Amino acid sequence: MNIAIVGATGMVGQNFLQLLKERSFPVTELKLFSSKKNQGKKISFRSQEFTTQSLQEDCFNNLDIAFFSAGEEVSQQWAPKAAQAGAIVIDNSSAFRMEKDTPLIVPEVNADQINQINGKKGGIIANPNCSTIQLVLALKPLHLNFELDSVHVSSYQSLSGAGRTALELLKKESQDILNKQSPVSLPSNEKSTAFNCIPQIGAIDEEGFSSEEAKLMKETKKILHLPHLKITATAVRVPTFNGHGEAVITTFKKSASKEEVITALTEAKGVKVLESDHLPHQRFVSGRDDVYVGRIRAVPEEKGKTWMMWVAADNLRKGAALNGLQIAETLVKQKN
Ligand SMILES: NC(=O)c1ccc[n+]([C@@H]2O[C@H](COP(=O)([O-])OP(=O)(O)OC[C@H]3O[C@@H](n4cnc5c(N)ncnc54)[C@H](OP(=O)(O)O)[C@@H]3O)[C@@H](O)[C@H]2O)c1
C-alpha cells in the first residue's frame, strides 16, 4: 500500500510509524508530512530514511491510505483533497466524525460500517476520540448481553492526549516546581497541569459540557447506534504522561450477576478484565494494545442492573494510532 502520514512528527504520527513496523503492515511507498516548521526532518522507518514534507496541492497523488493526525484545521482543509485524489483518509481529528455519511469506526465494535466506503475510490473514515474508543469497547458487549439504559462516565485523561507541546510543558513545569518550591504552596493557575487536575477539556457549550465531554457522548451514541442512550460525561485532565482512565457507571435494562458481566467483557475482542491481582492503572495500560476493565462492582440497591467499573487504555495506541491502523487492516482484508 502507498501510505501517507500527515502529522508524522507528532505523538500520534510517531505511534503510527511504530505500529506500522510492529504489525508488519504492507507499505510500498511512504510519504511523511509535518508543518512547514519541521519540513526536511529525517525520520527512519524499517532501516530507510524518510524526509518530512509540508502539504501542498497534488501531494496526495497515487496514495492508497492517508492517516491524518495533524489537528482539526489541517484535516478540514486537506483531507477532502486527499480523498478526491483517490486516497482513503483515516482521520484522527474531530473534523468529520459526526457527519452523517462519514463512518466513525472502532473495528471490534462496528467494522461493518466501513462498507459505506467500500468500492469507492477515495473517501474519509473517522477515527473516534481517544476516550470514546475505550468506552465503546467496554460498552458494546454489555449492551449486547444486558441492553444499556444509561451511562455516566468520568474520565481521567493524560497529557499525551493533548499532544507533544502539552506533554513537554507538563515535564518542564513539574521539574521547575520540584526544583523551586513545595507543591503544596503552589499558586492557583487554571491552565497549569503539573500537580493539578483540570475539570475542563476544550470549550464549554451552552449546555455546560466541555467539547471533550460532548464528543464522548455524541460519538458513543453514533458508534453504538443508540441515539436515545442516556449518557453524561465529565472529562478531567490529570497530570499523568500517558493512558486514559474512565470511571463508568452504567445501568442495564436486564439484571446481571458479576460473573455474567465479567464473562461478557472477557469474551469481547480487544477487552481484558483485570480483577483482584492487578489494577488497570494508567502506567499499566501504557504501551499495551487492549482496553482494560477492572474494579467491577454492582450498586448494592440496584439488583444487578447498575454497575460501576474502571476502564483504561493507552490513548496513543488504541485511542488513536492502533485503532486507525486496525481500520486500514480491515480495509486491506476486505479488499483481498
Ligand atoms: N494524542 C492523542 O492521544 C490523540 C488521540 C486521538 C486523537 N488525537 C488527534 O490526533 C491529532 C494529532 O494529535 P497529536 O497528539 O499527535 O498532536 P501533536 O503531538 O501536537 O502533533 C501534531 C502534528 O501535526 C503536525 N502539523 C501541525 N500543523 C500542520 C500543518 N499545517 N501541516 C502538516 N502537519 C501539521 C505537526 O507537525 P510539526 O512537528 O511540524 O509541528 C505534528 O506532526 C489531533 O487531531 C488530535 O486531536 C490525538
Ligand as a Chemical Component Dictionary entry (heavy atoms), coordinates in Angstrom:
data_LIG
# 
_chem_comp.id                   LIG 
_chem_comp.type                 NON-POLYMER 
_chem_comp.pdbx_formal_charge   0 
_chem_comp.three_letter_code    LIG 
# 
loop_
_chem_comp_atom.comp_id 
_chem_comp_atom.atom_id 
_chem_comp_atom.alt_atom_id 
_chem_comp_atom.type_symbol 
_chem_comp_atom.charge 
_chem_comp_atom.model_Cartn_x 
_chem_comp_atom.model_Cartn_y 
_chem_comp_atom.model_Cartn_z 
_chem_comp_atom.pdbx_ordinal 
LIG N1  N1  N 0  -2.737 12.461 21.408 1  
LIG C1  C1  C 0  -3.772 11.638 21.484 2  
LIG O1  O1  O 0  -3.898 10.804 22.421 3  
LIG C2  C2  C 0  -4.847 11.674 20.444 4  
LIG C3  C3  C 0  -5.835 10.701 20.474 5  
LIG C4  C4  C 0  -6.841 10.711 19.493 6  
LIG C5  C5  C 0  -6.825 11.687 18.544 7  
LIG N2  N2  N 1  -5.847 12.639 18.543 8  
LIG C6  C6  C 0  -5.886 13.638 17.475 9  
LIG O2  O2  O 0  -4.773 13.415 16.621 10 
LIG C7  C7  C 0  -4.278 14.650 16.111 11 
LIG C8  C8  C 0  -2.796 14.790 16.433 12 
LIG O3  O3  O 0  -2.602 14.742 17.822 13 
LIG P1  P1  P 0  -1.142 14.656 18.451 14 
LIG O4  O4  O 0  -1.363 14.363 19.890 15 
LIG O5  O5  O -1 -0.262 13.759 17.654 16 
LIG O6  O6  O 0  -0.635 16.182 18.288 17 
LIG P2  P2  P 0  0.877  16.728 18.238 18 
LIG O7  O7  O 0  1.775  15.851 19.031 19 
LIG O8  O8  O 0  0.759  18.148 18.633 20 
LIG O9  O9  O 0  1.290  16.607 16.703 21 
LIG C9  C9  C 0  0.701  17.400 15.696 22 
LIG C10 C10 C 0  1.281  17.018 14.365 23 
LIG O10 O10 O 0  0.621  17.767 13.356 24 
LIG C11 C11 C 0  1.611  18.382 12.529 25 
LIG N3  N3  N 0  1.098  19.620 11.937 26 
LIG C12 C12 C 0  0.684  20.737 12.555 27 
LIG N4  N4  N 0  0.302  21.668 11.656 28 
LIG C13 C13 C 0  0.464  21.103 10.426 29 
LIG C14 C14 C 0  0.254  21.543 9.095  30 
LIG N5  N5  N 0  -0.214 22.760 8.832  31 
LIG N6  N6  N 0  0.550  20.709 8.075  32 
LIG C15 C15 C 0  1.047  19.459 8.323  33 
LIG N7  N7  N 0  1.265  18.993 9.560  34 
LIG C16 C16 C 0  0.980  19.803 10.601 35 
LIG C17 C17 C 0  2.770  18.646 13.487 36 
LIG O11 O11 O 0  3.957  18.902 12.741 37 
LIG P3  P3  P 0  5.213  19.723 13.389 38 
LIG O12 O12 O 0  6.072  18.698 14.037 39 
LIG O13 O13 O 0  5.815  20.330 12.202 40 
LIG O14 O14 O 0  4.643  20.713 14.368 41 
LIG C18 C18 C 0  2.775  17.315 14.220 42 
LIG O15 O15 O 0  3.367  16.324 13.423 43 
LIG C19 C19 C 0  -5.192 15.723 16.710 44 
LIG O16 O16 O 0  -6.244 15.978 15.804 45 
LIG C20 C20 C 0  -5.725 15.071 17.967 46 
LIG O17 O17 O 0  -6.959 15.621 18.368 47 
LIG C21 C21 C 0  -4.863 12.643 19.453 48 
# 
loop_
_chem_comp_bond.comp_id 
_chem_comp_bond.atom_id_1 
_chem_comp_bond.atom_id_2 
_chem_comp_bond.value_order 
_chem_comp_bond.pdbx_ordinal 
LIG N1  C1  SING 1  
LIG C1  O1  DOUB 2  
LIG C1  C2  SING 3  
LIG C2  C3  SING 4  
LIG C2  C21 DOUB 5  
LIG C3  C4  DOUB 6  
LIG C4  C5  SING 7  
LIG C5  N2  DOUB 8  
LIG N2  C6  SING 9  
LIG N2  C21 SING 10 
LIG C6  O2  SING 11 
LIG C6  C20 SING 12 
LIG O2  C7  SING 13 
LIG C7  C8  SING 14 
LIG C7  C19 SING 15 
LIG C8  O3  SING 16 
LIG O3  P1  SING 17 
LIG P1  O4  DOUB 18 
LIG P1  O5  SING 19 
LIG P1  O6  SING 20 
LIG O6  P2  SING 21 
LIG P2  O7  DOUB 22 
LIG P2  O8  SING 23 
LIG P2  O9  SING 24 
LIG O9  C9  SING 25 
LIG C9  C10 SING 26 
LIG C10 O10 SING 27 
LIG C10 C18 SING 28 
LIG O10 C11 SING 29 
LIG C11 N3  SING 30 
LIG C11 C17 SING 31 
LIG N3  C12 SING 32 
LIG N3  C16 SING 33 
LIG C12 N4  DOUB 34 
LIG N4  C13 SING 35 
LIG C13 C14 SING 36 
LIG C13 C16 DOUB 37 
LIG C14 N5  SING 38 
LIG C14 N6  DOUB 39 
LIG N6  C15 SING 40 
LIG C15 N7  DOUB 41 
LIG N7  C16 SING 42 
LIG C17 O11 SING 43 
LIG C17 C18 SING 44 
LIG O11 P3  SING 45 
LIG P3  O12 DOUB 46 
LIG P3  O13 SING 47 
LIG P3  O14 SING 48 
LIG C18 O15 SING 49 
LIG C19 O16 SING 50 
LIG C19 C20 SING 51 
LIG C20 O17 SING 52 
# 
